[in-house]
Amino acid sequence: MKKRKVPQRMCISCREQKDKKELIRMVKTPDNEFMIDTTGKKPGRGAYICKNKSCLDMLKKKNLIKKHLGVELNPDAYQELEKVINGNV
């Protein structure tokens, strides 16, 4: 019996390859809106971030969402991301 390959994705902050389930997916929808995709299946352009504070801080500092997804984030979106990272969602 063959083992299934575990999908790997790269964190846009620390650039480390990790299992897809260990990361948070962020999506730019076809309507140019930003969403946090907890299911991993929403349509649109996706980017991934680790579930740790240092990656979130670097994401804010270097404005990586704008670079990778082309959308500007408001402070509420960063707070929502922080809640997901802390497991408060």
HTML snippet that shows the backbone in 3Dmol.js (N, CA, C, O; Angstrom):
<script src="https://3Dmol.org/build/3Dmol-min.js"></script>
<div id="view" style="width:600px;height:400px;position:relative"></div>
<script>
const pdb = `
ATOM      1  N   MET A   1       0.838  -1.185   0.000  1.00  0.00           N
ATOM      2  CA  MET A   1       0.000   0.000   0.000  1.00  0.00           C
ATOM      3  C   MET A   1       0.884   1.250   0.000  1.00  0.00           C
ATOM      4  O   MET A   1       1.818   1.362   0.794  1.00  0.00           O
ATOM      5  N   LYS A   2       0.576   2.185  -0.900  1.00  0.00           N
ATOM      6  CA  LYS A   2       1.367   3.409  -1.006  1.00  0.00           C
ATOM      7  C   LYS A   2       0.947   4.414   0.051  1.00  0.00           C
ATOM      8  O   LYS A   2      -0.232   4.541   0.383  1.00  0.00           O
ATOM      9  N   LYS A   3       1.942   5.126   0.574  1.00  0.00           N
ATOM     10  CA  LYS A   3       1.656   6.215   1.496  1.00  0.00           C
ATOM     11  C   LYS A   3       1.301   7.447   0.687  1.00  0.00           C
ATOM     12  O   LYS A   3       1.914   7.718  -0.345  1.00  0.00           O
ATOM     13  N   ARG A   4       0.309   8.194   1.157  1.00  0.00           N
ATOM     14  CA  ARG A   4      -0.058   9.439   0.482  1.00  0.00           C
ATOM     15  C   ARG A   4       0.957  10.507   0.789  1.00  0.00           C
ATOM     16  O   ARG A   4       1.467  10.607   1.905  1.00  0.00           O
ATOM     17  N   LYS A   5       1.244  11.309  -0.223  1.00  0.00           N
ATOM     18  CA  LYS A   5       2.139  12.431  -0.054  1.00  0.00           C
ATOM     19  C   LYS A   5       1.415  13.540   0.702  1.00  0.00           C
ATOM     20  O   LYS A   5       0.273  13.871   0.381  1.00  0.00           O
ATOM     21  N   VAL A   6       2.075  14.113   1.702  1.00  0.00           N
ATOM     22  CA  VAL A   6       1.487  15.214   2.455  1.00  0.00           C
ATOM     23  C   VAL A   6       1.807  16.514   1.711  1.00  0.00           C
ATOM     24  O   VAL A   6       2.974  16.805   1.449  1.00  0.00           O
ATOM     25  N   PRO A   7       0.768  17.304   1.368  1.00  0.00           N
ATOM     26  CA  PRO A   7       1.020  18.552   0.639  1.00  0.00           C
ATOM     27  C   PRO A   7       1.897  19.512   1.444  1.00  0.00           C
ATOM     28  O   PRO A   7       1.683  19.711   2.640  1.00  0.00           O
ATOM     29  N   GLN A   8       2.872  20.096   0.781  1.00  0.00           N
ATOM     30  CA  GLN A   8       3.792  21.050   1.409  1.00  0.00           C
ATOM     31  C   GLN A   8       3.533  22.437   0.841  1.00  0.00           C
ATOM     32  O   GLN A   8       3.252  22.591  -0.347  1.00  0.00           O
ATOM     33  N   ARG A   9       3.630  23.443   1.698  1.00  0.00           N
ATOM     34  CA  ARG A   9       3.501  24.835   1.278  1.00  0.00           C
ATOM     35  C   ARG A   9       4.577  25.649   1.980  1.00  0.00           C
ATOM     36  O   ARG A   9       5.138  25.219   2.987  1.00  0.00           O
ATOM     37  N   MET A  10       4.861  26.840   1.430  1.00  0.00           N
ATOM     38  CA  MET A  10       5.899  27.697   1.996  1.00  0.00           C
ATOM     39  C   MET A  10       5.278  28.888   2.708  1.00  0.00           C
ATOM     40  O   MET A  10       4.382  29.543   2.174  1.00  0.00           O
ATOM     41  N   CYS A  11       5.755  29.163   3.908  1.00  0.00           N
ATOM     42  CA  CYS A  11       5.342  30.346   4.650  1.00  0.00           C
ATOM     43  C   CYS A  11       5.943  31.572   3.953  1.00  0.00           C
ATOM     44  O   CYS A  11       7.135  31.582   3.646  1.00  0.00           O
ATOM     45  N   ILE A  12       5.130  32.604   3.701  1.00  0.00           N
ATOM     46  CA  ILE A  12       5.644  33.782   2.998  1.00  0.00           C
ATOM     47  C   ILE A  12       6.519  34.657   3.898  1.00  0.00           C
ATOM     48  O   ILE A  12       7.217  35.543   3.403  1.00  0.00           O
ATOM     49  N   SER A  13       6.491  34.422   5.205  1.00  0.00           N
ATOM     50  CA  SER A  13       7.328  35.209   6.116  1.00  0.00           C
ATOM     51  C   SER A  13       8.708  34.589   6.317  1.00  0.00           C
ATOM     52  O   SER A  13       9.726  35.216   6.025  1.00  0.00           O
ATOM     53  N   CYS A  14       8.737  33.350   6.819  1.00  0.00           N
ATOM     54  CA  CYS A  14      10.032  32.720   7.134  1.00  0.00           C
ATOM     55  C   CYS A  14      10.578  31.878   5.983  1.00  0.00           C
ATOM     56  O   CYS A  14      11.724  31.430   6.031  1.00  0.00           O
ATOM     57  N   ARG A  15       9.759  31.662   4.942  1.00  0.00           N
ATOM     58  CA  ARG A  15      10.147  30.918   3.738  1.00  0.00           C
ATOM     59  C   ARG A  15      10.445  29.436   4.008  1.00  0.00           C
ATOM     60  O   ARG A  15      11.176  28.811   3.240  1.00  0.00           O
ATOM     61  N   GLU A  16       9.898  28.872   5.076  1.00  0.00           N
ATOM     62  CA  GLU A  16      10.097  27.452   5.390  1.00  0.00           C
ATOM     63  C   GLU A  16       8.978  26.614   4.781  1.00  0.00           C
ATOM     64  O   GLU A  16       7.814  27.013   4.791  1.00  0.00           O
ATOM     65  N   GLN A  17       9.345  25.451   4.251  1.00  0.00           N
ATOM     66  CA  GLN A  17       8.369  24.492   3.739  1.00  0.00           C
ATOM     67  C   GLN A  17       7.799  23.721   4.921  1.00  0.00           C
ATOM     68  O   GLN A  17       8.551  23.213   5.753  1.00  0.00           O
ATOM     69  N   LYS A  18       6.487  23.634   4.999  1.00  0.00           N
ATOM     70  CA  LYS A  18       5.832  22.890   6.074  1.00  0.00           C
ATOM     71  C   LYS A  18       4.616  22.173   5.505  1.00  0.00           C
ATOM     72  O   LYS A  18       4.181  22.450   4.387  1.00  0.00           O
ATOM     73  N   ASP A  19       4.071  21.243   6.294  1.00  0.00           N
ATOM     74  CA  ASP A  19       2.834  20.584   5.890  1.00  0.00           C
ATOM     75  C   ASP A  19       1.733  21.630   5.775  1.00  0.00           C
ATOM     76  O   ASP A  19       1.653  22.545   6.595  1.00  0.00           O
ATOM     77  N   LYS A  20       0.899  21.497   4.777  1.00  0.00           N
ATOM     78  CA  LYS A  20      -0.164  22.460   4.516  1.00  0.00           C
ATOM     79  C   LYS A  20      -1.062  22.667   5.743  1.00  0.00           C
ATOM     80  O   LYS A  20      -1.505  23.786   6.005  1.00  0.00           O
ATOM     81  N   LYS A  21      -1.328  21.601   6.486  1.00  0.00           N
ATOM     82  CA  LYS A  21      -2.219  21.687   7.648  1.00  0.00           C
ATOM     83  C   LYS A  21      -1.608  22.457   8.811  1.00  0.00           C
ATOM     84  O   LYS A  21      -2.335  22.874   9.713  1.00  0.00           O
ATOM     85  N   GLU A  22      -0.289  22.658   8.815  1.00  0.00           N
ATOM     86  CA  GLU A  22       0.375  23.401   9.883  1.00  0.00           C
ATOM     87  C   GLU A  22       0.340  24.907   9.651  1.00  0.00           C
ATOM     88  O   GLU A  22       0.723  25.680  10.530  1.00  0.00           O
ATOM     89  N   LEU A  23      -0.118  25.328   8.474  1.00  0.00           N
ATOM     90  CA  LEU A  23      -0.086  26.738   8.098  1.00  0.00           C
ATOM     91  C   LEU A  23      -1.494  27.331   8.014  1.00  0.00           C
ATOM     92  O   LEU A  23      -2.488  26.608   7.944  1.00  0.00           O
ATOM     93  N   ILE A  24      -1.552  28.661   8.023  1.00  0.00           N
ATOM     94  CA  ILE A  24      -2.804  29.384   7.851  1.00  0.00           C
ATOM     95  C   ILE A  24      -2.844  29.892   6.415  1.00  0.00           C
ATOM     96  O   ILE A  24      -1.892  30.507   5.936  1.00  0.00           O
ATOM     97  N   ARG A  25      -3.954  29.629   5.735  1.00  0.00           N
ATOM     98  CA  ARG A  25      -4.096  30.091   4.348  1.00  0.00           C
ATOM     99  C   ARG A  25      -4.853  31.410   4.328  1.00  0.00           C
ATOM    100  O   ARG A  25      -5.890  31.559   4.974  1.00  0.00           O
ATOM    101  N   MET A  26      -4.319  32.354   3.583  1.00  0.00           N
ATOM    102  CA  MET A  26      -4.969  33.643   3.372  1.00  0.00           C
ATOM    103  C   MET A  26      -5.294  33.728   1.889  1.00  0.00           C
ATOM    104  O   MET A  26      -4.505  33.286   1.054  1.00  0.00           O
ATOM    105  N   VAL A  27      -6.443  34.288   1.557  1.00  0.00           N
ATOM    106  CA  VAL A  27      -6.926  34.282   0.176  1.00  0.00           C
ATOM    107  C   VAL A  27      -7.312  35.672  -0.285  1.00  0.00           C
ATOM    108  O   VAL A  27      -7.907  36.454   0.457  1.00  0.00           O
ATOM    109  N   LYS A  28      -6.958  35.960  -1.529  1.00  0.00           N
ATOM    110  CA  LYS A  28      -7.511  37.128  -2.226  1.00  0.00           C
ATOM    111  C   LYS A  28      -8.580  36.560  -3.144  1.00  0.00           C
ATOM    112  O   LYS A  28      -8.279  35.829  -4.088  1.00  0.00           O
ATOM    113  N   THR A  29      -9.825  36.900  -2.861  1.00  0.00           N
ATOM    114  CA  THR A  29     -10.944  36.350  -3.620  1.00  0.00           C
ATOM    115  C   THR A  29     -10.997  36.980  -5.011  1.00  0.00           C
ATOM    116  O   THR A  29     -10.341  37.992  -5.257  1.00  0.00           O
ATOM    117  N   PRO A  30     -11.777  36.387  -5.923  1.00  0.00           N
ATOM    118  CA  PRO A  30     -11.930  37.002  -7.253  1.00  0.00           C
ATOM    119  C   PRO A  30     -12.488  38.428  -7.189  1.00  0.00           C
ATOM    120  O   PRO A  30     -12.336  39.194  -8.140  1.00  0.00           O
ATOM    121  N   ASP A  31     -13.134  38.788  -6.068  1.00  0.00           N
ATOM    122  CA  ASP A  31     -13.660  40.150  -5.874  1.00  0.00           C
ATOM    123  C   ASP A  31     -12.629  41.089  -5.253  1.00  0.00           C
ATOM    124  O   ASP A  31     -12.977  42.196  -4.844  1.00  0.00           O
ATOM    125  N   ASN A  32     -11.360  40.662  -5.175  1.00  0.00           N
ATOM    126  CA  ASN A  32     -10.260  41.429  -4.571  1.00  0.00           C
ATOM    127  C   ASN A  32     -10.465  41.702  -3.086  1.00  0.00           C
ATOM    128  O   ASN A  32     -10.078  42.761  -2.592  1.00  0.00           O
ATOM    129  N   GLU A  33     -11.066  40.764  -2.377  1.00  0.00           N
ATOM    130  CA  GLU A  33     -11.222  40.874  -0.932  1.00  0.00           C
ATOM    131  C   GLU A  33     -10.251  39.915  -0.259  1.00  0.00           C
ATOM    132  O   GLU A  33      -9.895  38.883  -0.827  1.00  0.00           O
ATOM    133  N   PHE A  34      -9.820  40.258   0.959  1.00  0.00           N
ATOM    134  CA  PHE A  34      -8.925  39.411   1.735  1.00  0.00           C
ATOM    135  C   PHE A  34      -9.749  38.564   2.692  1.00  0.00           C
ATOM    136  O   PHE A  34     -10.679  39.061   3.327  1.00  0.00           O
ATOM    137  N   MET A  35      -9.406  37.283   2.794  1.00  0.00           N
ATOM    138  CA  MET A  35     -10.083  36.382   3.728  1.00  0.00           C
ATOM    139  C   MET A  35      -9.060  35.431   4.333  1.00  0.00           C
ATOM    140  O   MET A  35      -8.041  35.116   3.718  1.00  0.00           O
ATOM    141  N   ILE A  36      -9.349  34.984   5.543  1.00  0.00           N
ATOM    142  CA  ILE A  36      -8.566  33.902   6.128  1.00  0.00           C
ATOM    143  C   ILE A  36      -9.344  32.627   5.837  1.00  0.00           C
ATOM    144  O   ILE A  36     -10.518  32.508   6.187  1.00  0.00           O
ATOM    145  N   ASP A  37      -8.679  31.681   5.195  1.00  0.00           N
ATOM    146  CA  ASP A  37      -9.339  30.456   4.737  1.00  0.00           C
ATOM    147  C   ASP A  37      -8.996  29.312   5.680  1.00  0.00           C
ATOM    148  O   ASP A  37      -7.924  28.716   5.579  1.00  0.00           O
ATOM    149  N   THR A  38      -9.911  29.009   6.598  1.00  0.00           N
ATOM    150  CA  THR A  38      -9.663  27.922   7.546  1.00  0.00           C
ATOM    151  C   THR A  38      -9.897  26.551   6.914  1.00  0.00           C
ATOM    152  O   THR A  38      -9.390  25.547   7.414  1.00  0.00           O
ATOM    153  N   THR A  39     -10.658  26.501   5.822  1.00  0.00           N
ATOM    154  CA  THR A  39     -10.938  25.215   5.175  1.00  0.00           C
ATOM    155  C   THR A  39      -9.839  24.823   4.183  1.00  0.00           C
ATOM    156  O   THR A  39      -9.633  23.640   3.911  1.00  0.00           O
ATOM    157  N   GLY A  40      -9.141  25.823   3.649  1.00  0.00           N
ATOM    158  CA  GLY A  40      -8.106  25.548   2.655  1.00  0.00           C
ATOM    159  C   GLY A  40      -8.658  25.307   1.262  1.00  0.00           C
ATOM    160  O   GLY A  40      -7.935  24.843   0.380  1.00  0.00           O
ATOM    161  N   LYS A  41      -9.939  25.618   1.052  1.00  0.00           N
ATOM    162  CA  LYS A  41     -10.565  25.296  -0.228  1.00  0.00           C
ATOM    163  C   LYS A  41     -11.267  26.470  -0.902  1.00  0.00           C
ATOM    164  O   LYS A  41     -11.881  26.295  -1.955  1.00  0.00           O
ATOM    165  N   LYS A  42     -11.188  27.645  -0.323  1.00  0.00           N
ATOM    166  CA  LYS A  42     -11.874  28.796  -0.918  1.00  0.00           C
ATOM    167  C   LYS A  42     -11.204  29.187  -2.226  1.00  0.00           C
ATOM    168  O   LYS A  42      -9.986  29.074  -2.360  1.00  0.00           O
ATOM    169  N   PRO A  43     -11.998  29.649  -3.194  1.00  0.00           N
ATOM    170  CA  PRO A  43     -11.406  30.042  -4.480  1.00  0.00           C
ATOM    171  C   PRO A  43     -10.640  31.351  -4.352  1.00  0.00           C
ATOM    172  O   PRO A  43     -10.990  32.218  -3.551  1.00  0.00           O
ATOM    173  N   GLY A  44      -9.604  31.478  -5.145  1.00  0.00           N
ATOM    174  CA  GLY A  44      -8.819  32.707  -5.162  1.00  0.00           C
ATOM    175  C   GLY A  44      -7.342  32.428  -4.994  1.00  0.00           C
ATOM    176  O   GLY A  44      -6.923  31.284  -4.818  1.00  0.00           O
ATOM    177  N   ARG A  45      -6.569  33.480  -5.052  1.00  0.00           N
ATOM    178  CA  ARG A  45      -5.112  33.397  -4.905  1.00  0.00           C
ATOM    179  C   ARG A  45      -4.775  33.225  -3.436  1.00  0.00           C
ATOM    180  O   ARG A  45      -5.222  34.014  -2.604  1.00  0.00           O
ATOM    181  N   GLY A  46      -3.998  32.212  -3.106  1.00  0.00           N
ATOM    182  CA  GLY A  46      -3.687  31.924  -1.716  1.00  0.00           C
ATOM    183  C   GLY A  46      -2.230  32.154  -1.354  1.00  0.00           C
ATOM    184  O   GLY A  46      -1.340  32.081  -2.201  1.00  0.00           O
ATOM    185  N   ALA A  47      -2.008  32.433  -0.083  1.00  0.00           N
ATOM    186  CA  ALA A  47      -0.670  32.537   0.482  1.00  0.00           C
ATOM    187  C   ALA A  47      -0.753  31.946   1.889  1.00  0.00           C
ATOM    188  O   ALA A  47      -1.818  31.930   2.504  1.00  0.00           O
ATOM    189  N   TYR A  48       0.372  31.465   2.382  1.00  0.00           N
ATOM    190  CA  TYR A  48       0.382  30.760   3.659  1.00  0.00           C
ATOM    191  C   TYR A  48       1.322  31.421   4.652  1.00  0.00           C
ATOM    192  O   TYR A  48       2.326  32.021   4.270  1.00  0.00           O
ATOM    193  N   ILE A  49       0.981  31.301   5.948  1.00  0.00           N
ATOM    194  CA  ILE A  49       1.816  31.818   7.021  1.00  0.00           C
ATOM    195  C   ILE A  49       1.830  30.809   8.168  1.00  0.00           C
ATOM    196  O   ILE A  49       0.836  30.129   8.422  1.00  0.00           O
ATOM    197  N   CYS A  50       2.963  30.720   8.852  1.00  0.00           N
ATOM    198  CA  CYS A  50       3.094  29.834  10.014  1.00  0.00           C
ATOM    199  C   CYS A  50       2.190  30.321  11.137  1.00  0.00           C
ATOM    200  O   CYS A  50       1.774  31.479  11.163  1.00  0.00           O
ATOM    201  N   LYS A  51       1.897  29.427  12.053  1.00  0.00           N
ATOM    202  CA  LYS A  51       1.059  29.781  13.200  1.00  0.00           C
ATOM    203  C   LYS A  51       1.927  30.266  14.359  1.00  0.00           C
ATOM    204  O   LYS A  51       1.812  29.759  15.474  1.00  0.00           O
ATOM    205  N   ASN A  52       2.794  31.244  14.102  1.00  0.00           N
ATOM    206  CA  ASN A  52       3.574  31.821  15.199  1.00  0.00           C
ATOM    207  C   ASN A  52       3.667  33.334  15.074  1.00  0.00           C
ATOM    208  O   ASN A  52       3.551  33.898  13.986  1.00  0.00           O
ATOM    209  N   LYS A  53       3.877  33.969  16.211  1.00  0.00           N
ATOM    210  CA  LYS A  53       3.852  35.437  16.302  1.00  0.00           C
ATOM    211  C   LYS A  53       4.973  36.083  15.499  1.00  0.00           C
ATOM    212  O   LYS A  53       4.767  37.143  14.906  1.00  0.00           O
ATOM    213  N   SER A  54       6.150  35.472  15.465  1.00  0.00           N
ATOM    214  CA  SER A  54       7.271  36.087  14.753  1.00  0.00           C
ATOM    215  C   SER A  54       6.991  36.192  13.251  1.00  0.00           C
ATOM    216  O   SER A  54       7.383  37.174  12.620  1.00  0.00           O
ATOM    217  N   CYS A  55       6.322  35.201  12.677  1.00  0.00           N
ATOM    218  CA  CYS A  55       5.971  35.268  11.252  1.00  0.00           C
ATOM    219  C   CYS A  55       4.913  36.340  11.010  1.00  0.00           C
ATOM    220  O   CYS A  55       4.952  37.026   9.988  1.00  0.00           O
ATOM    221  N   LEU A  56       3.974  36.492  11.935  1.00  0.00           N
ATOM    222  CA  LEU A  56       2.963  37.540  11.802  1.00  0.00           C
ATOM    223  C   LEU A  56       3.605  38.923  11.886  1.00  0.00           C
ATOM    224  O   LEU A  56       3.252  39.825  11.127  1.00  0.00           O
ATOM    225  N   ASP A  57       4.550  39.085  12.814  1.00  0.00           N
ATOM    226  CA  ASP A  57       5.244  40.371  12.952  1.00  0.00           C
ATOM    227  C   ASP A  57       5.998  40.728  11.674  1.00  0.00           C
ATOM    228  O   ASP A  57       5.970  41.877  11.234  1.00  0.00           O
ATOM    229  N   MET A  58       6.673  39.740  11.080  1.00  0.00           N
ATOM    230  CA  MET A  58       7.409  39.987   9.841  1.00  0.00           C
ATOM    231  C   MET A  58       6.440  40.293   8.690  1.00  0.00           C
ATOM    232  O   MET A  58       6.736  41.114   7.822  1.00  0.00           O
ATOM    233  N   LEU A  59       5.290  39.629   8.695  1.00  0.00           N
ATOM    234  CA  LEU A  59       4.262  39.869   7.684  1.00  0.00           C
ATOM    235  C   LEU A  59       3.818  41.333   7.707  1.00  0.00           C
ATOM    236  O   LEU A  59       3.662  41.964   6.662  1.00  0.00           O
ATOM    237  N   LYS A  60       3.617  41.865   8.928  1.00  0.00           N
ATOM    238  CA  LYS A  60       3.223  43.266   9.085  1.00  0.00           C
ATOM    239  C   LYS A  60       4.357  44.205   8.696  1.00  0.00           C
ATOM    240  O   LYS A  60       4.162  45.154   7.935  1.00  0.00           O
ATOM    241  N   LYS A  61       5.541  43.926   9.228  1.00  0.00           N
ATOM    242  CA  LYS A  61       6.693  44.811   9.047  1.00  0.00           C
ATOM    243  C   LYS A  61       7.059  44.989   7.575  1.00  0.00           C
ATOM    244  O   LYS A  61       7.330  46.103   7.125  1.00  0.00           O
ATOM    245  N   LYS A  62       7.065  43.883   6.828  1.00  0.00           N
ATOM    246  CA  LYS A  62       7.485  43.927   5.426  1.00  0.00           C
ATOM    247  C   LYS A  62       6.317  44.058   4.451  1.00  0.00           C
ATOM    248  O   LYS A  62       6.516  44.063   3.236  1.00  0.00           O
ATOM    249  N   ASN A  63       5.082  44.166   4.991  1.00  0.00           N
ATOM    250  CA  ASN A  63       3.886  44.316   4.160  1.00  0.00           C
ATOM    251  C   ASN A  63       3.802  43.198   3.100  1.00  0.00           C
ATOM    252  O   ASN A  63       3.573  43.457   1.919  1.00  0.00           O
ATOM    253  N   LEU A  64       3.993  41.964   3.554  1.00  0.00           N
ATOM    254  CA  LEU A  64       4.076  40.826   2.638  1.00  0.00           C
ATOM    255  C   LEU A  64       2.750  40.446   1.982  1.00  0.00           C
ATOM    256  O   LEU A  64       2.749  39.862   0.898  1.00  0.00           O
ATOM    257  N   ILE A  65       1.632  40.765   2.611  1.00  0.00           N
ATOM    258  CA  ILE A  65       0.330  40.468   1.998  1.00  0.00           C
ATOM    259  C   ILE A  65       0.177  41.267   0.713  1.00  0.00           C
ATOM    260  O   ILE A  65      -0.274  40.741  -0.304  1.00  0.00           O
ATOM    261  N   LYS A  66       0.554  42.536   0.763  1.00  0.00           N
ATOM    262  CA  LYS A  66       0.466  43.395  -0.432  1.00  0.00           C
ATOM    263  C   LYS A  66       1.368  42.840  -1.535  1.00  0.00           C
ATOM    264  O   LYS A  66       0.991  42.828  -2.707  1.00  0.00           O
ATOM    265  N   LYS A  67       2.550  42.385  -1.153  1.00  0.00           N
ATOM    266  CA  LYS A  67       3.507  41.855  -2.132  1.00  0.00           C
ATOM    267  C   LYS A  67       2.999  40.567  -2.785  1.00  0.00           C
ATOM    268  O   LYS A  67       3.092  40.408  -4.002  1.00  0.00           O
ATOM    269  N   HIS A  68       2.462  39.649  -1.975  1.00  0.00           N
ATOM    270  CA  HIS A  68       2.082  38.329  -2.491  1.00  0.00           C
ATOM    271  C   HIS A  68       0.659  38.258  -3.043  1.00  0.00           C
ATOM    272  O   HIS A  68       0.402  37.543  -4.012  1.00  0.00           O
ATOM    273  N   LEU A  69      -0.260  38.994  -2.430  1.00  0.00           N
ATOM    274  CA  LEU A  69      -1.651  38.902  -2.869  1.00  0.00           C
ATOM    275  C   LEU A  69      -2.157  40.176  -3.540  1.00  0.00           C
ATOM    276  O   LEU A  69      -3.197  40.157  -4.198  1.00  0.00           O
ATOM    277  N   GLY A  70      -1.439  41.270  -3.381  1.00  0.00           N
ATOM    278  CA  GLY A  70      -1.835  42.512  -4.035  1.00  0.00           C
ATOM    279  C   GLY A  70      -3.006  43.224  -3.387  1.00  0.00           C
ATOM    280  O   GLY A  70      -3.691  44.017  -4.033  1.00  0.00           O
ATOM    281  N   VAL A  71      -3.242  42.939  -2.098  1.00  0.00           N
ATOM    282  CA  VAL A  71      -4.307  43.642  -1.376  1.00  0.00           C
ATOM    283  C   VAL A  71      -3.727  44.324  -0.142  1.00  0.00           C
ATOM    284  O   VAL A  71      -2.808  43.814   0.498  1.00  0.00           O
ATOM    285  N   GLU A  72      -4.286  45.489   0.176  1.00  0.00           N
ATOM    286  CA  GLU A  72      -3.864  46.239   1.359  1.00  0.00           C
ATOM    287  C   GLU A  72      -4.714  45.780   2.533  1.00  0.00           C
ATOM    288  O   GLU A  72      -5.936  45.691   2.421  1.00  0.00           O
ATOM    289  N   LEU A  73      -4.066  45.487   3.670  1.00  0.00           N
ATOM    290  CA  LEU A  73      -4.811  45.018   4.840  1.00  0.00           C
ATOM    291  C   LEU A  73      -5.051  46.145   5.817  1.00  0.00           C
ATOM    292  O   LEU A  73      -4.204  47.017   6.007  1.00  0.00           O
ATOM    293  N   ASN A  74      -6.224  46.115   6.438  1.00  0.00           N
ATOM    294  CA  ASN A  74      -6.494  47.067   7.504  1.00  0.00           C
ATOM    295  C   ASN A  74      -6.105  46.429   8.837  1.00  0.00           C
ATOM    296  O   ASN A  74      -5.921  45.214   8.899  1.00  0.00           O
ATOM    297  N   PRO A  75      -5.977  47.213   9.897  1.00  0.00           N
ATOM    298  CA  PRO A  75      -5.569  46.664  11.203  1.00  0.00           C
ATOM    299  C   PRO A  75      -6.478  45.553  11.717  1.00  0.00           C
ATOM    300  O   PRO A  75      -6.017  44.660  12.428  1.00  0.00           O
ATOM    301  N   ASP A  76      -7.771  45.597  11.365  1.00  0.00           N
ATOM    302  CA  ASP A  76      -8.696  44.550  11.808  1.00  0.00           C
ATOM    303  C   ASP A  76      -8.310  43.180  11.244  1.00  0.00           C
ATOM    304  O   ASP A  76      -8.449  42.164  11.925  1.00  0.00           O
ATOM    305  N   ALA A  77      -7.832  43.156  10.018  1.00  0.00           N
ATOM    306  CA  ALA A  77      -7.425  41.894   9.393  1.00  0.00           C
ATOM    307  C   ALA A  77      -6.218  41.305  10.127  1.00  0.00           C
ATOM    308  O   ALA A  77      -6.140  40.092  10.322  1.00  0.00           O
ATOM    309  N   TYR A  78      -5.280  42.159  10.533  1.00  0.00           N
ATOM    310  CA  TYR A  78      -4.128  41.675  11.297  1.00  0.00           C
ATOM    311  C   TYR A  78      -4.564  41.139  12.658  1.00  0.00           C
ATOM    312  O   TYR A  78      -4.020  40.144  13.138  1.00  0.00           O
ATOM    313  N   GLN A  79      -5.549  41.797  13.284  1.00  0.00           N
ATOM    314  CA  GLN A  79      -6.057  41.313  14.572  1.00  0.00           C
ATOM    315  C   GLN A  79      -6.739  39.961  14.405  1.00  0.00           C
ATOM    316  O   GLN A  79      -6.603  39.084  15.258  1.00  0.00           O
ATOM    317  N   GLU A  80      -7.466  39.793  13.317  1.00  0.00           N
ATOM    318  CA  GLU A  80      -8.128  38.520  13.042  1.00  0.00           C
ATOM    319  C   GLU A  80      -7.082  37.409  12.821  1.00  0.00           C
ATOM    320  O   GLU A  80      -7.250  36.288  13.301  1.00  0.00           O
ATOM    321  N   LEU A  81      -6.020  37.731  12.102  1.00  0.00           N
ATOM    322  CA  LEU A  81      -4.929  36.772  11.901  1.00  0.00           C
ATOM    323  C   LEU A  81      -4.283  36.395  13.229  1.00  0.00           C
ATOM    324  O   LEU A  81      -3.967  35.230  13.469  1.00  0.00           O
ATOM    325  N   GLU A  82      -4.092  37.382  14.080  1.00  0.00           N
ATOM    326  CA  GLU A  82      -3.492  37.125  15.399  1.00  0.00           C
ATOM    327  C   GLU A  82      -4.379  36.198  16.235  1.00  0.00           C
ATOM    328  O   GLU A  82      -3.874  35.328  16.945  1.00  0.00           O
ATOM    329  N   LYS A  83      -5.694  36.385  16.150  1.00  0.00           N
ATOM    330  CA  LYS A  83      -6.629  35.507  16.869  1.00  0.00           C
ATOM    331  C   LYS A  83      -6.500  34.074  16.375  1.00  0.00           C
ATOM    332  O   LYS A  83      -6.505  33.138  17.175  1.00  0.00           O
ATOM    333  N   VAL A  84      -6.386  33.893  15.059  1.00  0.00           N
ATOM    334  CA  VAL A  84      -6.257  32.547  14.483  1.00  0.00           C
ATOM    335  C   VAL A  84      -4.957  31.909  14.948  1.00  0.00           C
ATOM    336  O   VAL A  84      -4.932  30.729  15.295  1.00  0.00           O
ATOM    337  N   ILE A  85      -3.875  32.685  14.956  1.00  0.00           N
ATOM    338  CA  ILE A  85      -2.575  32.166  15.389  1.00  0.00           C
ATOM    339  C   ILE A  85      -2.607  31.750  16.858  1.00  0.00           C
ATOM    340  O   ILE A  85      -2.030  30.731  17.236  1.00  0.00           O
ATOM    341  N   ASN A  86      -3.293  32.557  17.688  1.00  0.00           N
ATOM    342  CA  ASN A  86      -3.390  32.252  19.115  1.00  0.00           C
ATOM    343  C   ASN A  86      -4.422  31.180  19.415  1.00  0.00           C
ATOM    344  O   ASN A  86      -4.547  30.747  20.561  1.00  0.00           O
ATOM    345  N   GLY A  87      -5.164  30.744  18.405  1.00  0.00           N
ATOM    346  CA  GLY A  87      -6.167  29.694  18.592  1.00  0.00           C
ATOM    347  C   GLY A  87      -7.459  30.182  19.201  1.00  0.00           C
ATOM    348  O   GLY A  87      -8.181  29.394  19.813  1.00  0.00           O
ATOM    349  N   ASN A  88      -7.778  31.466  19.053  1.00  0.00           N
ATOM    350  CA  ASN A  88      -8.990  32.033  19.612  1.00  0.00           C
ATOM    351  C   ASN A  88     -10.138  32.113  18.630  1.00  0.00           C
ATOM    352  O   ASN A  88     -11.064  32.899  18.831  1.00  0.00           O
ATOM    353  N   VAL A  89     -10.104  31.323  17.577  1.00  0.00           N
ATOM    354  CA  VAL A  89     -11.186  31.385  16.578  1.00  0.00           C
ATOM    355  C   VAL A  89     -12.016  30.130  16.633  1.00  0.00           C
ATOM    356  O   VAL A  89     -12.974  29.989  15.872  1.00  0.00           O
TER     357      VAL A  89
END
`;
const viewer = $3Dmol.createViewer("view");
viewer.addModel(pdb, "pdb");
viewer.setStyle({}, {cartoon: {color: "spectrum"}});
viewer.zoomTo();
viewer.render();
</script>
